[in-house]
Amino acid sequence: MSLISISVLVAHLFAVYVVISGPFLVAWLAWRVRRNDDPAALWLQRRILAASQWALLGAVTLGGLALLLMGLTDRQDFFRAAQTVPARRYWFGIAELGFYSLCLLLVQRQVSRGPHAAGWYRAGGWWILPLVAGTNVAYHFPPLFVMISVGSARPETWAEPLRFWTALADPEVAARVIHHLLASVAVTGGAVLGLALRSSGEFDPNDSTRVAAWGARMALMATLLQVISGGWLLAALPAIARQGLLGGEPWATAGMTAALVTVVALLHALAAVSLGRSSRREVQSACLLLILVVVLMVAVGGRQ
């Protein structure tokens, strides 16, 4: 995998991960605002709503660019596996992206009116719409593209149409989907850390520390669970791919080792920030380590 392809795929994944987990964070922040009149939560809720919508645009654009690069590098195995997916699933996907955008626009409009807006928002729209938007995207897109990716290495499956639920029960597919969903929580937590760095002057410094701690705890919890799901994923991989990571292919093994060492450093940095040590340098270190982990994992995956 070339440096350009890795860069595009990493940027695409970061955008996709915020699209998936952003709405769930919005719902939780809305609950805090309505319960405690928390100005930091309201500020972050507005920023995450905007970030999720921009991330959707970025994910679609970068996804198209990634497919173009695959076409230029003659990745016909991926496109052949994609042809096994019934066309209706692609049309449903387009409709779901539009529904996602509409849900967040409605929530954003109500949030702009204040935390105690009347009408449907007060009656439950503050949590129903974000959860429905996030659930639709999480259900449809990570499983679908994981199935295509796994299927691209299994030519024997290309003769039959993809059966969604049957494919989802495949151990490798299930392990990859869980790993991506956890990554989405970690990356969204990293986005919160990045926003905390830009919150200077918005409210009390103690509130900035709380915002950073929220993001660090999200990322820390998800990263710890990814360590467990990573073991499951490794066990679910085909034997040849697993052997390559465990010493059979020097570059892949070196990349995996570097990723694991970086994960340990990331856990330490996130734990510090989650406990209130949110100096600018510590937050920046956590963000950079999170980015490095994703880059290494994409690079290692590209060698399989």
Stockholm file with secondary structure:
# STOCKHOLM 1.0

chainA/1-304         MSLISISVLVAHLFAVYVVISGPFLVAWLAWRVRRNDDPAALWLQRRILAASQWALLGAVTLGGLALLLMGLTDRQDFFRAAQTVPARRYWFGIAELGFYSLCLLLVQRQVSRGPHAAGWYRAGGWWILPLVAGTNVAYHFPPLFVMISVGSARPETWAEPLRFWTALADPEVAARVIHHLLASVAVTGGAVLGLALRSSGEFDPNDSTRVAAWGARMALMATLLQVISGGWLLAALPAIARQGLLGGEPWATAGMTAALVTVVALLHALAAVSLGRSSRREVQSACLLLILVVVLMVAVGGRQ
#=GR chainA/1-304 SS CCHHHHHHHHHHHHHHHHHHHHHHHHHHHHHHHHHHCCHHHHHHHHHHHHHHHHHHHHHHHHHHHHHHHHHHTTCHHHHHHHTTSCHHHHHHHHHHHHHHHHHHHHHHHHHTTCTTCCTTIIIIIHHHHHHHHHHHHHHHHHHHHHHHHHHTTCGGGTTSCCCHHHHHTSHHHHHHHHHHHHHHHHHHHHHHHHHHHTCTTTSCHHHHHHHHHHHHHHHHHHHHHHHHHHHHHHHHSCHHHHHIIIIISHHHHHHHHHHHHHHHHHHHHHHHHHTTCCCHHHHHHHHHHHHHHHHHHHHHHHTC
#=GC SS_cons         CCHHHHHHHHHHHHHHHHHHHHHHHHHHHHHHHHHHCCHHHHHHHHHHHHHHHHHHHHHHHHHHHHHHHHHHTTCHHHHHHHTTSCHHHHHHHHHHHHHHHHHHHHHHHHHTTCTTCCTTIIIIIHHHHHHHHHHHHHHHHHHHHHHHHHHTTCGGGTTSCCCHHHHHTSHHHHHHHHHHHHHHHHHHHHHHHHHHHTCTTTSCHHHHHHHHHHHHHHHHHHHHHHHHHHHHHHHHSCHHHHHIIIIISHHHHHHHHHHHHHHHHHHHHHHHHHTTCCCHHHHHHHHHHHHHHHHHHHHHHHTC
//
